[in-house]
């Protein structure tokens, strides 16, 4: 699952036009909590996040002429 998301996110930055992508950082987080009480009655929760940091540069307008 994480590998699939990583490939998807990295492919999104392959063709950014004039941008020169220098670095892409991906941070995955997953938190799972489960509480039990009376048999057959349970409580559960999950949290997840994806943080993407992209560092890129653009050519100066002088170089585009």
C-alpha positions as CSV (number, residue, x, y, z in Angstrom):
1,X,0.0,0.0,0.0
2,X,2.7,2.5,0.9
3,X,4.8,1.6,-2.1
4,X,1.7,2.3,-4.4
5,X,1.1,5.7,-2.8
6,X,4.9,6.5,-3.1
7,X,5.0,5.7,-6.8
8,X,1.7,7.6,-7.4
9,X,3.0,10.7,-5.6
10,X,6.4,10.6,-7.3
11,X,4.9,10.2,-10.8
12,X,2.8,13.3,-10.2
13,X,6.0,15.5,-10.2
14,X,7.6,14.0,-13.3
15,X,6.2,16.5,-15.8
16,X,6.0,19.9,-14.1
17,X,6.8,21.9,-17.2
18,X,9.6,24.3,-16.6
19,X,10.1,23.3,-13.0
20,X,13.3,21.5,-12.0
21,X,12.3,19.2,-9.1
22,X,15.3,18.9,-6.8
23,X,13.8,17.0,-3.9
24,X,10.6,15.2,-3.0
25,X,10.0,14.1,0.6
26,X,7.1,11.8,1.6
27,X,6.1,11.2,5.2
28,X,3.5,8.6,6.0
29,X,1.8,8.3,9.4
30,X,-0.6,5.7,10.7
31,X,-2.2,5.5,14.2
32,X,-4.5,2.6,15.2
33,X,-6.4,2.5,18.5
34,X,-8.7,-0.2,19.8
35,X,-10.7,-0.4,23.0
36,X,-12.5,-3.5,24.2
37,X,-15.2,-3.7,26.7
38,X,-18.2,-6.0,26.9
39,X,-17.7,-9.1,24.6
40,X,-18.8,-8.5,21.0
41,X,-19.0,-4.7,21.6
42,X,-15.8,-3.0,20.6
43,X,-14.6,0.4,19.7
44,X,-11.8,1.2,17.2
45,X,-10.3,4.2,15.5
46,X,-7.7,4.9,12.9
47,X,-5.9,8.0,11.7
48,X,-3.5,8.3,8.7
49,X,-1.8,11.2,7.0
50,X,0.4,11.8,4.0
51,X,2.7,14.8,4.0
52,X,4.5,15.8,0.7
53,X,7.3,18.3,0.5
54,X,8.6,19.3,-2.9
55,X,11.6,21.5,-3.5
56,X,11.9,22.9,-7.0
57,X,13.4,25.8,-8.9
58,X,12.1,27.6,-12.0
59,X,14.3,29.1,-14.7
60,X,14.6,32.9,-14.5
61,X,12.7,34.9,-17.1
62,X,16.0,36.1,-18.6
63,X,17.0,32.6,-19.6
64,X,13.6,32.0,-21.4
65,X,14.2,34.6,-24.1
